[in-house]
Amino acid sequence: MLRTTIFAAATLAFAAAPAGAQGKQDFKLTNATGYDIAEVYVAPTSSDNWEEDVMGEDTLDNGESVNIHFAPKDKQCVYDVRVVWTDGDEADWRKFDLCTVSHITLYWNNGKATAEYE
């Protein structure tokens, strides 16, 4: 099972954070869409730019999870998530309050993007 750790800087450019440093927006993302994900983008809801793919060269297979970490100084709380599946199709999930959410599970059912979160 793929377990990748990804770090987000305050500008949402993704880079490694110092050891032990955690952002309050850190969360675990689980793929329960039924399809393998090639790209994941996480951006503030208020942004018009998706920034960089946080998966880099990795893929997130169906049923697997990835931990996404933010820089401690990042203050934004409400984020959107975009995925691009390995076949090139994409979908968006909107308005997650990552200051209160620690785990998001993404679903794709009959063309509808849904999620469970805790």
Buried (B, 14 or more C-beta within 10 A) or exposed (E): EEEBEBBBBEEBEBEEBEEEEEBEBBBBBBBBBEBBBBBBBBBBEEEEEBBBBBBEEBBBBBEBBBBBBBBBEBEBBBBBBBBBBEEEEBBEBEEBEBBEBEEBBBBBEEEEBEBEBE
